[in-house]
Amino acid sequence: METRLEPNLLLAKSFKAGQWKGSYSLVGHTADVVNAVSTLVDILGDRLLQQFDLNYSFNFLKSTVRKAAYLHDWGKANHHFQQVVRQQRNPLHEPQMIRHEVASVLLAWEFREWLEQGDGDFLTALVAGGGHHLKLGGKKGKVTDEFGEIRQSGEDRLLLYAVTRIHGKFQYHPYFRPLLKYGIKALGLPPKITLSQKPSESWSVSTIKQKRGDIQLFFEEQWQPNPVFLAVIKALVIAGDAVGSAIPNTNLSIHKWITEEVERTLDEAKLDQVIAGRLEGKTLRPFQIQLAETSTRVTLAQAGCGTGKTLGAYNWARAKALGRKLIFCYPTTGTSTEGFLDYVHDQVDSILLHSRADVDLAMATTGEEEEAGETVNNEVALKLESFQAWGREAIICTVDTVLGLLQCNRRPIYCFPAIAQAAFVFDEVHCYDERLFGALLRFLEVVKAPILLMSASFLPWQRTALQDAVGEPLDIISGPPELETQPRYRFHYSEQMDWSRVTQELEKGGKVLWVCNQVNTAISVYQEARERGLNALLYHSRFRYEDRVQHHRAVVGAFKPEHQEPVLAITTQVAEMSLDLSATLLVSQVANPAGLIQRLGRLNRRYCGRPLDALFYPDEKVGYPYSSEELNQGLQLIQSFPGDVCQRDLAQWLENIAVQGQPETDSVLLDKTWQTYSTSLRKASFNATVLLEQDLPMLKILGRKQIPRYTVPIPIKSKEMKAWKKYKLYPLAPTQKWDYSSEFGATKN
């Protein structure tokens, strides 16, 4: 077999002339990752055990994660991988027979008699190391239960650099021996390696199949790990490998950088600054004070729109998050950006984390209201962005950045050192779908941190499910009764749109919000409004992202009190959470009850002292996005209130008609053992995020970083998209099928 490599050692990274020493070598990279996870565990200390309620000694946890870091890249000691990092093999045309992390598991299994003798749990370490690229046991978000794919590599054997024969005598390969010596020195493994069977010099395809089957059978029949302990080790190894791969290239000290970043936490003065900035000389409301005085670890804040929940949350954090990081989770990218800009931007050392944060901050506004699941298009950029969260005192993000941890999503796993020592606020919990709410329940079961859940209302079954998940007492703090019992709305239902009432409101200087259930309906209403000579604005989700941000800015700006001109804003469901505005008249198609209550939160938000009109009319398009049952329930809500209505009336009605929910609580990170792969946190969306074919020439000039500005969510079936071309992993919507204008957005031809 091959015995000579140039340079004359095993590499962990692509070889560049003059840069192959240190972290580029397999031993050097391994030492970096062991150093990274050791530093992380030392800094997080006992809080790591407390945060996840682990009944293990600190030394046992540290020894296990160090062993996992030691083993994670053993499989790079094969001729396919070494050819790739030396640019002698193009993996696109000549795939490696197996992924290197699968090879790590198979090779370490051959050394298990030796490896089991060191401190820590060998099997947990082995599985954590094997899953560090989130590609074990699943593919494209679906479980395969396949212990690594065997590819058509053009060769029938995979040569290993672990052992060799020199003059017919078996010995450990000179290239692999330094890695074994490092294990003896750093992990305290026995100096003498005693194995009942000699390790392999090479593997045939049939040998790999046999080894995979044996290991998989052992894991499935003989191994019962602690799922939370295993999950923590996996997350630490993935985060440690990410930083251990990146930081050495910057010439920073891994230990020093991690220590400085991770140790940075909130203090009382910083939170006082945030609270004082929002109060502007006023005093906190009693319920905001109550939030800080709660004695339970988990608290529910139930209050309607415009009652000051967010300020109350920062007062809660003043009591619960000191010496921790604060992670504030919103349901969408738009609401997270608003929360960042309105509260902590320039107030504390904070970061906004979601997939389009750079665009939002560059334009100092918000927009995106589609589901905030992440698509990985630039792994390096995602890691670097996630590292910024390690050193921030406050992290404002979409809920995906935290709960996505349970489905092995990349961003939350890379952010794990922040999650492992944070206090959490989850806002707008009533907006969660079954998968998102189920993930919240599992998070509450596992993470024993201070947590505040905020919602306009918690349904009876939700309160029961939350209580069961927490497993200890929790407080429910209600919003200020003087605000929630104010008569804010009067409902009017008609079979037809009432243009005369809209015109009347605008003529007296009013500001009208009109919410439609479909983008095409909103465009039609907007066109008619313009034909009638009305000052109309259009805002929906089917714009290029940068255009959507501009439309959002225009709507929010037009409703500000200092803007005196009357305006009609025509929107879709994007109004339900992201628009912080106070309309004097609401016009809405009938929708599901929760959506209607959210839309009403934009009417009379800054209470004018009397109830204002909400006009409702039917949606004839049953099934998208609302079922017949949901539309009937929405109409029932409207017709239940013939007189004045307050926010508490709506919350009570919703509680009384609520049926038992069916949260989906499955979790890859907690429910699987050896499998580690990413899957969706949220329910599948009707929309797919695409690029427009007409924008391709411009995108090629602007480069990858500008792509988020040009993304557009469109309703499309996956079958129809299969034939479309792609650019940087995004489907390209054909020009002949999709038209676009900055005024109307994307429309189907």
N, C-alpha and C positions, 0 to 999 in steps of 0.2 A: 504494500500500500504506500501512499504518499508519505514521506517522512520529512520533506523539506519545504518550508514555506518562505516567501519573501514578502515582508520582513519575517525574520526567523522566530515567530511566536504566534499564538492564537490572538486574533483580533475580535473585539466586540462591536466595532463600528467601522464604517467605510474608511479604508486606508487612504490617507493623503500624504504625499511625500513630505517627510520631515515632521509629521504630526502623529506618528503612530505610537509614541510612547505613552506611559501613564494611563489615562482614562480610555485611550483607544484600545488598549490591550484587554483581554478577557479578565485577567486577574485585577488590573487596575480598575476596570468598570465595576467588577464585583465588589471590590473594596469600597468604592464610592457609594454603592447602593447599601451595603452593610453599614457604612458610616451614616448615611442619610437616615435609615430606619432607626438606628440606635439613637441618633440625636433626637429624632421625633419622639420616640418613646420616653427618653429621659426628660424632655421638656414637658410633655403632656403629663407624665408621671401618673400619680394615683387618680387624677381626674379622668384619665382614659378608662380605668377600671370602673370608676363610679358612673361615668356618662353612659356606659353600656352594661352596668350591673354585672360585671364579670367576677365570679368567685374563684379567681386564680391569683397566684402571687405575681407581683410585679416582675420578678426575675424570670418566672416561667413564660410570661407573655413576651418579655424582651428576648429571651433565648429562642423562642419559636419564630418570631419575626426575623431575627438575625439569620436563623437557619434557612428560612424561606428566601431571604435576599441572597444568601450564599448559593443556593441551588438554582435560582431562577433562570440563569443563562448557561448552565452546564451544557445544554444541547447545542450551543454554538460551536462546540468542538467536533464539527463534522465537515467533510470536504465540500459539500454543497454550500454551506453558509460561508465558509472561508473563501470560496471562489467568488461569491457575491460581493463581499466587502472589499475584495481586491479588484473589483470590476472585471473579473475573468468569466463571469456568468451573468447573463441577463435573465432575471427571474420571471420576466414577462413571457419570454420565449422558451426558457429552460427552467421550469419551476423547481424549487427544492422539493425533494421527495416528501418531507414532512416539515412542518413549522418547527423552528428551533426550540420553542417552549415545550412542545410535545416530546421532542428528543430529550429535553432536560429531565422530564418525568421518567422516561424509559431508562435513561442512563443512571440517574440517581437511584432508581429501583434496583439496579444491579449492584449498587454500593450500599444498599439499605442496612445491611448488618453492621457496617462501620458507622453510618450516619445516625442510626438509632441510638448509638452509645453516647452521643453528646446531649447536652441539656436541651430542653424544649421538646415539643411534639413533632416528630418527624413527619407523620402523615399529613397533619395540618400544614406544615411547611411545604411539603411536596406539592399538595394541591394548590396552595396559594401561589407558589412559584410557577406552576403550570398554567395558571389562568391569568398571568400578569398582562397579557395583551388582549384580554376580554374576547377570546376567540375559541374557547374550549367548550365543546358540548352544545353549541348553538351556531346558527348561521342566519344572517339577515333578520335577526330578532326572533327566530323560531328555534325551539329546542330540536336538536338532532340526536342527542345522546351518543354522538360519535366521538370517540376518544382520539381526535385528530384525523384530518383528512390525509389520505395517501394520494399523491399526485403522480401524473405521468411525467417523470423527470427525464426520460431518455436513457436511464441507467437502471440496472437491476439490483444494485447494492449501494448502501450509504456507508462510506468509510468514516471511521471514528478516530479521533486523536486522543483517546483516553488510555489505551494500552497498545503495545506493539511488541514485536519480536526482533531482537537484535542478535544475530548469530544463532538463531534458533531458540534464544532464551526469552521467556516472557518477562516483560517489565512495564511499569507505567510510562506512558509516552513522555518524552522530555518536555513537550509543549504543555501537557496536562499536569505534570508534577508540581509546578508552582501553585496551581489552584488547590491541589491537595494539601500542600504545605501551608497555604494560607488558612485553610480550614482547621488544620491542627493548631496553628498559632492563634488565630482570632476567635475560633469557636470552641477551643479546648477539646477537639476530637482526638481520639487515641493516636499516638505517633505511629503505632503499628497497625496497618490496615489488614485485617483478617477477614477473608470472604470464603464462603464454602464453595463458590463457583467463580471462576475467573471472568472478569468483565469482557465484553465483546470487542473484537477489533473492527467488525463491520456488521451491518444488518441487511438482510435481504428483505424484500417486500413481505414474504411469508413470515419471516421472523418478527417483523414489526407488527403484523396482524396478530400473531400469537401473543406477543408481549402486551399489546394494547388490551386484548381480550382478558388476559390473566389479571392485569391491574384493575381493569374496570370491574371484573367479577369480584375481586377482593373488596373494592370500595363499596360495591352495592350489597354484598352479603355479610361482610365482617366489620364494617366501619360505621360507627355511630358518633359522629363528632358533635360538639356543642355548636349549634348553628351561629350563635352570636359571636363567639370567640373566633370561629373560622372566618366570619364576615369581616371582623376587625383586622385580622391578620391579612386577609386578601387586600383590603383597602389600604392598609399601611404599606404593603409591598408595592402595590401599583403606584401609589403616591411617591414612595421612596425611589422607585426605579425611574419615574418621570423626572424628579429633581436631580437624581444621581446621574442621569444622562445629560441634563441641560446645564446645570451650574458649573461643572468643570470647564466647559467651553468658554465661560466668561472670566476665568481665572479668579473667581471668588472662592473663598473657603466654604465648603459645604456646611461644616459645623457652625461656623460663625454666621453665615447667611440664614440658615434655618433658625438658629437661636434668636437672632435679632428680629426675624419676621414673626415667628410663631408666638414669641413672648409678648408681643404688642397687643394689649387688651384695653378695654374701656375703663375710664375712671369717672368719678362723680362729676368733676368739673366739665368734662366734655358733654355729658348728658344734660347738665344744667344749662349749658350754652345752647343746645338744640331746643330745649323746652322754653327758655327765655326768648329765643328768637321767634318762636311761633306765638307765644302769649302776647308779645308787644305791650307789656305793661298790665295786662289783664291777669286774673287769677284762675287757677285750675278749677274745673267743675268738680263737684263732690264725687261723681262716679270715676273721674280720672284719678282722683286721690285714692279712692277705694281700690283701684287696680294695683297701686303700689303697696297697699296695706294687706293684700290677700296673703294668707299663711300657707296656701297650698302650692305645690310645685307646678301644677298645671291649672291654668285659669281660663275660663270662657268669658269673653266680653261680647255681650249681645246688645247691639245698639243699631239704630237706623242710620241712613245716610246723613252726613252733615252734622253729626252729634259730637265729633271730636274723638273718635276711637283712636286714630293714629297718634295724636298727641298724648292720649292716655297710655298708649303702648310704650312711648318713650319714657313716661313717668314710671310705668311698670318696670322697664329696663333699669331705671335708676336704682330700683330696689333689688332686682334679680340678676342683672347682667354685669355687675361690677367685677372686674378681674377676669371677665370672659370676653369673647367676641359676641357681637349681636348680629344675628342673621334675620333680616326682615323679608319675608316671602310673600310675593303677590301672585295672583293667578295668571297674569299676562305680562308681556314685555312693556306694553303701554303703561299699565298701572305701576309697574316697578320703576320705570323711568320717572314718572310723576312723583312717586314717593321719595326717590333719590334727590331730585331737583328741589322739591318743596321743603325737605327737612334737613338732610345731612350734608348735601353738597356744600363744600367750603365751611362746614361746621365741625365735622370730626374727620379723622383719617378713614375715609370710606371708599368703597368701590361699587359701581353698578355692574352687575353681571347678568347678561342675557345675550342671545345670539346676535342682536343688532345694536348693542349698547353704543358702539363707536359712532354709528350713524346718528342715534338719538342725541348723544352728548355734543356731537359736532354741530347739530342744528338746534340744540338747546330746547328740544320739545319732544313730543311723544307721538305714537301712532299705532304700532302693530297691535292688533287684537286677535290674531289667529292663535291657535294653540302654540305654546312656546317650547315644544319639544325641539331638541337640538339635532342638527344634521352636521356630521363632522366632515368638513371640507379641507381643513388645514390643521392637522394634528399638532404640529409644532406651535402654531398660533394659539390653539386652544389650551395647550399646556402652559404656555407663557402667561396667558390671561388668567388662568386658574391660580398660578403661583402668586399673582398679585393679591389674591384673597388671603393668602397665608399671613400677610403682614398688616391687613386692615383691621381697624377696630370695629367697624360696622360694614356689613355687606348687604346691599339691597339687590334683590334678585327675583327671578321667577321661582315659583315653588319647585320647578323641575331641578333647580340647582341643588336642592336638598333632598327632596323625596326621590329624585332620579337615582340616588344612591342605591335604593332598594332593587332597582332593575339594572344595576351595573352600568348606568350611563356614565360617559367619560368625564364630563365636567364635574359632577359631584364627587366622583372618586378622586379626581385630581385635587379637589378642594377639601378632602377628608381631614387634613390637619386643622382646618378652621372649624369644620363641623364637629370634630371630636372635643372641642372645648367651648362651644357656643351656647348661648341662650337663643331661643327662637320665637319669632312672631309670625303666625300664619294669618293673613288677612283674607277677607271675602271667602270664607270657607264654604258658604252656601253655593258658590259657583262651581265647586268640584264635581266632576263626573264620578261614576261608580269606581273607576280604576284609581282616580286621584284620591278620592276619599278613603278607599281601601288601603292605599299606600300610606295615608296619614295615620290610619289606625295601627298599621304595623310599626310605623315609626314611633308612635306613642308607646307601644308595647316594649320596644327595645331601647329607646333613648331616654335616659333618666335625667334630662336637663330641665331647667326652668323653661316652660313653654306657655305662650299666650295664644289662644285661638280666638279670632275675631270674626263676627258675622252679623248680618242684619237680623238673622234668626237661626236658631238651632232647632230642628224638628225633634219631636219626642224620641223617635228611633235613633236619631243621630246622637242625642245626649246620652242615651243608654249605651250605644256602641262606643262612644268616647270614654264613658265611665269605665266600661269593661276593659277597654284597651289600656287605660292608665293604671287601673288596678289599685288605686289609692284615692283618697278624697280629692275632689276638685271643686273650685268655687265658680259660680256663675254670677257675674257682675252685669247688671242691666244698665242700659243707657239712661240719661237724665229724663225722668218722667215729664218734666215741664216741656221738653222738646218733642218727645215721642207721642205725647197726647195732644199736641197742637193740631187743630183742624187744617190740613194742608191742601186737600184735594176735593174736587167734585167730579164724579164720573158721568159721562154722557156717551151713550152708544147709538150708532146710526148705521144703517146698511150701506150708506154712501159717504164718500169723503165730503167734509163740510168746508169747501173753499171760502165761503162767505165769512165764516167765523175766523178763519185764518187771516183773511184780508182785514177784517175789522180789528183784530188784535195788532196787526202791523201798523194800521193807520193811527192807532193811539200810542205808537212808540214801543210796542211790546216785542218780546223775543220768543220766537216759536221754535220748538224742537219737534220734528216729525220723524218718527222711527218706523221703517219698513222692515219686513221680514226677509226680503230678497234684494240682491243688488240691482237686478233688472227693474224691479218695482221702484226702487229709490231713484234710479236714473229717469224713469218715466215721470215720476212726480216732480223731479227737479226740472225736467224739460218743460212741463206744463207751467210750473211756477215762473220760469223765465219768460215764457210766452205771455203770461199774465202781467209781466212787468214788475214782478216782486224781486226784492233783494234776497236772492237765494244762494246758499252754499251747499255743496254736495260732499259727503264724507262716508266712505265705506272701505272695506278691506281690500278691494280688488284693484288697487293702484300699485304702481311701483312703490317700493318702500319709501324712497325719498319724496315722491309726490304725496304719498299718504301722510307723511309727516307735515308737509306744507298744508294740506287740507285740514289736518288736525289743528295746526297753529291758527289757521284762519277762523275756524269755528270757535275755539276757546277764546281767542282774542275778541271776536265779535260779541260775545256774551259777557265780557268784563263790564263791571258797573260804569267805568269811565268811558266806555264806548257807547255813545248815546243813540246811534242810528239803529232803527228797527231791523231785525234780520230773521230769516227763516232758514234753519239748518235742517237738511234732509239727510238722514243717516240710516244705517242698518244696526244690527246688534252691537256694533262697536261702541254705541252710545251707552251700553248698559254698565260699563265699568270705567272706561278710560276718560270720559268727558266730565271734568270738574266744572260744571256750569249750573246756573239757576235760570230755568226758563219761566216765562209768564204764562205760557200755554203749551200743553203737550198734545200732540196728535200721534196716534199709534195704531197700527194693525193689532188685532188680537193675537196674543202669543201665549206661551205657557205661563203659569202664574208667577214663577220665580223671575222670569224675564220681564214681565209687566211691572213687578215690584221694583226691579232694578231701574227700569225706565222712569218710573214715578220718582225715583230718587233724584232725578235731574229737574223735576218740576218744583218750584217754590223751595229750592234747596236753601237759599238764604231767605228765611221765612219773612214774608211781607206783612204778617199780622192778620191774614184772612185766607180762606181756601181759594185755590185757583183751579180752572177747568182742565180736565183731561178728556180728550175726545177719542173714542175708539171706533174702529170700523173693521169688518171681517177680512180675513185672508182666504181667498178662494183656492189657493194652491196648497192643498192638504198633502202632508207627507214630507215636505221639504221647506223649512227645516223642522217643522212641528207636526206631530201626528194628530189625527182627528181627536183623540182623547185629550191631548194637551191643549188643543184649541178650545175644546168644550169646557175644560177646567178653567181656562183663561176667561172665557165668556161668563162662566159661573161666578168667578171672582168679581168681575165688573158689575154684574147684575145683583150681587149680594149687598151693595152699598148704595142705596138711593139718596142718601144725604151726605153730609160732610164726612171726610175720612181722615184718620191720622195714621201715622206709621205703626203704632201699636195695634190698630185694627187689622192692618194687613198681615203683620206677623202672627197674630192670633188666628186669623182665618187660615193661613198657610199651615199652622200647626194642627188645626182641627181636621183638615181634609187630607193631610199627608198619609200616604201609604208607606208600608215598610220598604225601605231601600234594600238594594242587593249589592253592597260594596264588594269589589273584587280585590281580595287581599293577597293574591299570589305574589311572590317575590323571588326573583332569581337569586339574589344575594343571600336570602335567609332560608329558602326552601330547597335549593340545590346543594349538593355537596361538592363533587369534583368539577361540576360544570360551572363555568364563569363566562358569561356572554351578555351583551347588551340587548335589551328589548324595550318596547315602548312603555312609557309611564302612563300615557293617556289613551283614551279610546280613539280608535281610528277616526280621522277627520274626513269630511266630504271633500276637503280641498287638498291640493298638492301645491307645493311651492316650486315655481318654475322661473325660468328666464324667457324673455321674448326673443324669438329668432331675429326680429328686426333690430335688436340691441346688440347682437353679437359683434359686429365690426367695432362698435364703440368699446365693448367690454375687453376686446383683445388689445386695444390701445391703453385703456385705463389700468388693467391688471386685476389680479385676484382680490386685492383688498377692497376694491370698489364694488364687488359683486353684490353684497347685501343691499346696496342702494337700489339695485335694479330687480330684485326678486319680487314676484307677484304671486299671491295665492289664487288659484282658480279651481272651480269645481270640475273634476275630471275623473273618469274611471281609470283604474290602473291598467286595464286591458288596452284602452285606447292610447295610453301613454307609452306602451311597450315599444312601439315602432318609432317613437320620436328620437331624434338625436340628443346628445347630452353635451354640456359644456361645464367642466369642473364639477362633475357629479350632478348638476342640475339638469332636469329635462328642458328642452327647448320647445316652447309652444310655437307651432308653425304659423307664419304670417298669414297664410291663406285661411287659417281656421280661427285665429285670434287677432282682432284689431285692438289698437290702443290709442288713447289720447289722454293728455294730462288733465283735461277737464272731466271726462267721464270715466276714465280707467279702462280696464280690459273688458272687451265685449266680444262675444262669439259671433263670427261671421255666418 
